[in-house]
Amino acid sequence: MISEVDIRDWGNTPTRPIESKEQYEHYLRTHDWFYEWSDDHSVWLRGWRAVAYLKEAAPLFDPDLSVWRKYANG
């Protein structure tokens, strides 16, 4: 079972490391990819931090970024 981390809290509280490719893909699938267009700075900041969190895990679970592109491009 994938341990859930509420993405609304990514910018406010520390998160546990991503521990599997399935968990990494879950976070990519549930990420708000439109955060950059938010008028609310707190939404933008949480989205930016979530992307940084996902980028840290990418070399381990998605070295060619194929899974990332699947979700980021939409």
C-alpha positions in Angstrom: 0.0 0.0 0.0 1.3 3.4 -0.9 1.6 5.6 2.2 -0.4 8.8 1.5 1.1 12.2 1.9 -1.4 15.0 1.5 0.1 17.1 -1.3 -1.5 20.2 0.2 1.0 19.9 3.1 4.1 19.4 1.0 5.1 23.0 1.4 4.3 23.1 5.1 5.7 20.0 6.7 8.6 17.6 6.1 7.8 14.6 4.0 9.0 11.1 4.2 11.3 9.9 1.4 9.7 8.2 -1.6 10.4 4.5 -1.1 9.2 2.9 -4.3 8.6 3.4 -8.0 4.8 2.9 -7.4 4.8 5.6 -4.7 6.8 8.0 -7.0 4.3 7.4 -9.8 1.4 7.9 -7.4 2.8 11.3 -6.5 3.3 12.3 -10.1 -0.3 11.2 -10.9 -1.8 13.2 -8.1 0.4 16.3 -8.4 -1.3 19.6 -9.4 0.6 20.2 -12.6 -1.1 23.6 -13.1 0.2 25.1 -9.8 2.4 27.6 -11.8 -0.7 29.4 -13.0 -2.2 29.9 -9.5 -2.9 33.4 -8.3 -2.4 32.2 -4.8 1.3 32.3 -3.9 0.9 29.6 -1.2 -0.5 27.2 -3.9 2.4 28.1 -6.2 4.9 27.5 -3.4 3.5 24.1 -2.4 3.5 23.1 -6.0 7.1 24.2 -6.5 8.2 22.4 -3.4 6.4 19.3 -4.5 8.2 19.3 -7.8 11.5 19.7 -6.0 10.6 16.7 -3.8 9.7 14.6 -6.9 12.9 15.7 -8.7 15.0 14.4 -5.9 13.4 10.9 -6.3 13.6 10.9 -10.1 17.2 9.7 -10.5 16.4 6.6 -8.3 13.0 5.6 -9.8 12.8 7.2 -13.2 16.4 7.9 -14.5 15.2 8.5 -18.1 12.2 10.6 -16.9 9.7 8.6 -19.0 7.2 8.3 -16.1 7.7 12.1 -15.4 6.9 13.0 -19.0 3.8 10.7 -18.9 2.2 12.9 -16.2 3.8 16.3 -16.7 2.8 16.5 -20.4 -0.6 15.4 -19.6 
